[in-house]
Amino acid sequence: MLNFIEAMQNADFVFIDREIFETRYLRIPDENTVADDIVLEASHDDTEVTLIHSDIDQAKPLGADFFRLKNGMVVHFFAATVVH
């Protein structure tokens, strides 16, 4: 979980299942975060994605800041400086 938290800290964008979403809201989980707390809201055109803490709770690292969530979704966080 620590790697996931580090990856999302300064993310302006998140790559989710081959789509790039703009990060609208990020909450870094801490000891007060409960299962149904929203930790990410992101959008791409008319599509919005919301992840709650239980969605990311058992994220498996795939390497290079890519993670597979328990629902099978693959996510990758990155900052605006990476986008050219």
N, C-alpha and C positions, 0 to 999 in steps of 0.2 A: 504494500500500500504506500510506503514511503516514496518509492520511485514514481508512482502515479501522481502523488501530491506534488512532488518536485517538478514533474513535467507540466502540470496544469498551472503552476503558480503565475507565470508571466505570459500565458497564452492569449494571443489576440484571436487566433483561429484554432479550429479543431477539425481534423480530417476524420469523417465518420463514414465508414463503408463506401469509400470512393467519392465522397462529396466533401467540399470544403465549406464549413459553416463559420460564420463570424460569432465569436464569443460575446454574448450580451451580459451574462452574469456568471461569476465564479465565486464559489464559497469553498475555501480550503477547509477540509474536514479537520476537526480537532476533538478533544475529549468531550465536548458538549454537543457534538453532532449526533443526531439520532437517525435511524434508518430511513424515515420519510422526509428528511430535510433535503431541499433542492441544493445541489452542488454545482450544476451547470445548466445554463440556458443558452442556446445558440440558434442562429437562424441562417437560412440560405433561400433567397427569393421568398416564396410563400410557405416554405417548410420550416417548422420550428422543432427543436429537439430539447427535451428536458430530461436530465438525469438526476436521480435522487441517490442518497448515500448508499442505499442497499444495492443499487445498480452497479456501483463501482467497488463495492466492498471486497470482492474477490477477484479484482482485475489481475490478469496474468500477463507479465511482461513478455513481449515478442521480440524485443531488441530495438535499439535506436528510438526509444520513446514511443513505441507502438505497444498497445495493450489490447487484449481480448477481454471483454466484459463477460460476465456469466451468462448473459443472454445471447452471446455469440458475436455481438457487435465489436468491430475493430476500430479503435480510436487512436489518434496521434495529435498531440498538441504542439503548436508552434507559434512563434512571435511574428509580428508584421515585418520585422527586418529580414526574415527568411523569404518572404514573398517578393518576387521581382516583377 
